[in-house]
Amino acid sequence: MEDNDLYQVIFKRKSIRKYDLTPLDEDRLKEISDHLQTLEPLHKDIKIEFKILSPDLVKRRMMRKAPHYIAVFSEPKDGYLNNVGFMLQQMDLFFSANGLGSCWYGIPQLKKEGLKSSNLEFIMLMSFGNPQESLHRTNISEFKRKSLQEISDIEGADEILEAARLAPSAGNGQPWFFTGDKNAIHAYSIKPGFVRGLLTKKYPPIDVGISLYHLKLAAEHFGRGTEIVFDKPEMDNLNEYDYVASLRLK
Ligand SMILES: Cc1cc2nc3c(=O)[nH]c(=O)nc-3n(C[C@H](O)[C@H](O)[C@H](O)COP(=O)(O)O)c2cc1C
């Protein structure tokens, strides 16, 4: 399984919820488990663990069954949900690039025995397996997303912002906003109270972590050096938003 050109996957990936329930073979699962150990963190100092679990450890809560799930566990420290989004999105793209389907799953929960697989706090699931529906979108118009104008006021960085715009989010809420300029993009998440109909406030920070990874991948694709810093701009009047991080472009 290969990791090259994840940037291209941004424009065709989709959530896969219908799977061939035959488990993947041991070699493939080993490759996936090895890849999980190579994910780039957003916050290096936050302990995080990924476990590959079978469906009998998952309370599916009306969601279709998948042959495998990744369960994410983390230390609950500042920025930990952004970190989960940033890291696990690397797997979503990796699966899609390698012919497998995946879906972020916030509604399903772990059964007691599943929760015992780590001492850290259980955060979220991602299903994966061989898809039983088309794996990729064939046209950008199949993405139901806000326009660039709705999610950013930056001029001259459309190519990079487009990748963040297409990112997946819980309930497709797209709770992100990007401000700054073409040399430093500041990422914000809508404060949970401002997202209509949201059942859990843990989603927006995860979603923005996801879009931040897309942003970084795009910047690097266009030959820019990148650095993610946590340095809230002083002059911001985005009261409905929480500052997440800034992507510096070199
Ligand atoms: C944090 C998070 C939680 C999600 N939870 C669920 C879920 O519980 N059930 C589900 O069917 N889809 C879930 N999704 C998938 C979103 O509904 C999906 O990403 C969004 O509608 C955009 O569609 P796309 O991924 O096909 O582009 C979740 C996505 C994210 C990012």
PDBQT file of the ligand as one rigid body, heavy atoms in Angstrom, charges set to zero:
ROOT
HETATM    1  C1  LIG A 301     -15.907  13.795  13.158  1.00  0.00    +0.000 C 
HETATM    2  C2  LIG A 301     -16.839  13.111  12.193  1.00  0.00    +0.000 A 
HETATM    3  C3  LIG A 301     -17.856  12.284  12.660  1.00  0.00    +0.000 A 
HETATM    4  C4  LIG A 301     -18.710  11.625  11.762  1.00  0.00    +0.000 A 
HETATM    5  N1  LIG A 301     -19.671  10.765  12.250  1.00  0.00    +0.000 NA
HETATM    6  C5  LIG A 301     -20.459  10.107  11.381  1.00  0.00    +0.000 A 
HETATM    7  C6  LIG A 301     -21.428   9.165  11.862  1.00  0.00    +0.000 A 
HETATM    8  O1  LIG A 301     -21.539   8.898  13.070  1.00  0.00    +0.000 OA
HETATM    9  N2  LIG A 301     -22.220   8.532  10.962  1.00  0.00    +0.000 N 
HETATM   10  C7  LIG A 301     -22.088   8.754   9.607  1.00  0.00    +0.000 A 
HETATM   11  O2  LIG A 301     -22.832   8.129   8.840  1.00  0.00    +0.000 OA
HETATM   12  N3  LIG A 301     -21.187   9.633   9.115  1.00  0.00    +0.000 NA
HETATM   13  C8  LIG A 301     -20.366  10.305   9.964  1.00  0.00    +0.000 A 
HETATM   14  N4  LIG A 301     -19.423  11.174   9.480  1.00  0.00    +0.000 N 
HETATM   15  C9  LIG A 301     -19.252  11.368   8.014  1.00  0.00    +0.000 C 
HETATM   16  C10 LIG A 301     -19.832  12.700   7.524  1.00  0.00    +0.000 C 
HETATM   17  O3  LIG A 301     -21.236  12.622   7.537  1.00  0.00    +0.000 OA
HETATM   18  C11 LIG A 301     -19.286  13.011   6.115  1.00  0.00    +0.000 C 
HETATM   19  O4  LIG A 301     -17.890  13.164   6.177  1.00  0.00    +0.000 OA
HETATM   20  C12 LIG A 301     -19.891  14.281   5.530  1.00  0.00    +0.000 C 
HETATM   21  O5  LIG A 301     -21.280  14.131   5.346  1.00  0.00    +0.000 OA
HETATM   22  C13 LIG A 301     -19.252  14.646   4.177  1.00  0.00    +0.000 C 
HETATM   23  O6  LIG A 301     -19.404  13.607   3.245  1.00  0.00    +0.000 OA
HETATM   24  P1  LIG A 301     -18.157  12.904   2.569  1.00  0.00    +0.000 P 
HETATM   25  O7  LIG A 301     -17.246  12.393   3.669  1.00  0.00    +0.000 OA
HETATM   26  O8  LIG A 301     -18.728  11.769   1.767  1.00  0.00    +0.000 OA
HETATM   27  O9  LIG A 301     -17.431  13.905   1.706  1.00  0.00    +0.000 OA
HETATM   28  C14 LIG A 301     -18.558  11.843  10.355  1.00  0.00    +0.000 A 
HETATM   29  C15 LIG A 301     -17.556  12.692   9.901  1.00  0.00    +0.000 A 
HETATM   30  C16 LIG A 301     -16.692  13.310  10.785  1.00  0.00    +0.000 A 
HETATM   31  C17 LIG A 301     -15.587  14.158  10.250  1.00  0.00    +0.000 C 
ENDROOT
TORSDOF 0
